[in-house]
Amino acid sequence: MEPLNETIQGLRPHIALVAMLATLLLGIQFLPRSDLDRNVQASTGTEEVVPVSGIELPVVWGDLGKQLVELGVIDRERFSALYSTLSEEERRLLDGNNPERLRITPENAPYLLNLFWAFGLVNTNPILEDETEMMNPAYGGAGGFASTGGWTLARGPSTGSGQGDAMEHYNMHSLVTLTPERQALVEKVSKNIYRPCCGNSTHFPDCNHGIAMLSLLEILASQGVGEDEMYKAALAVNSYWFPDTYQTIAVYMQQKGIAWENVSPKEVLGVDYSSASGFARVAAEVAPRGGSGASCGV
């Protein structure tokens, strides 16, 4: 074991750099709306899995975007510059109060991903604390992951402008708090929700999709949503973030005689379907339809 530990120690200075390179090479962050839209339009049979009209989620965003801007987690100017223009809905999510339930669509899915990413990075939760995967000393601490080192839109703390360090906000702000029972539910559900860009569950949110999904679960739990509805909402969101993946899984299920509307969200989100290895198995049986699901790009 000693040689392995020495190797890990030697790699620590390079972890953050690797995370940033992954961010650029894999398209981990901040792709414009049209990129996802093109992926959806290039596929067939999308309406069943990712309806153009969107899917309503059982979650209210409220003024969380405004709080993230005020805390400096989001530099509003640089965040807005990612998009040629912000729609009225996007401005309201960033600046206002949104008492209505969110609706995810092909158009706003990348935008919601970035908002949820910011929230999940900074909201205080035991999943981000000591003795969890994110804080495992073998990885050199939490700062070198794509979900942390890849967030480059924090505001500089001293001047109020320029690029800030995301780790100055990591797990630092109690935007929503959970009762022990609600936290236990998040712990349970997060361990069974995977993403096709890697083999990790949401309980190990080392990329933007993982920490954004943790964010969604936290907000859902804080608003009293039950376990079944949490899985249903998570499947809807993952389907818009990885449309090719879940359209392929839908074809696989159809071949087994199961319509998409009748699939078990908990089963589909599990390691056998939604992890990188699980999806590779599914895609191999549905080839050549298997697409670009095993990437962190939106």
JOLINRA-V158973 format. One line per field, one symbol per residue. ss: DSSP state (H for helix, E for strand, C for the rest). phi: phi as a letter, one per 20 degrees, with the letter a starting at -180 (. if undefined). A space follows every 10 residues. Layout:
BEGIN
ss->???
phi->???
END
This chain:
BEGIN
ss->CHHHHHHHHH HHHHHHHHHH HHHHHCCCCC CCHHHHHHHH HHCCCHHHHC CCCCEEEEEE EECHHHHHHH HCCCCHHHHH CCCCCCCHHH HHHHHCCEEE EEEECCCCHH HHHHHHHHHH HHECCHHHCC CCHHHCHHHC CHHHCHHHHC CCCCECCCCC CCECCHHHCC CCECCCCCCH HHHHHHHHHH CCCECCCCCC ECCCCCCHHH HHHHHHHHHH HHCCCCHHHH HHHHHHHHHH HCHHHHHHHH HHHHHCCCCH HHCCHHHHHC HHHHCHHHHH HHHHHHCCCC CCCCCCCC
phi->.fgfffffff egfeffffff ffgffemfcm ffgfffgfgf ffedmfffec gffncfdebd fmdfffffff fnfdegffff ffcfbdfgff fffedddcfe ffcecgfdgf ffgfffggff fdffbgfeeg mdgfdgffen nffeeffdff eddfefffdm bmeeegffdg ldcefcdcfg ffffffgfff fdddcfeade effceecfff fffgggfffg ffdmfeffff fffffffgff fcffgfffff fgfffendfg fdfegfffff ffcefgfffg ffffedgefg defecefe
END
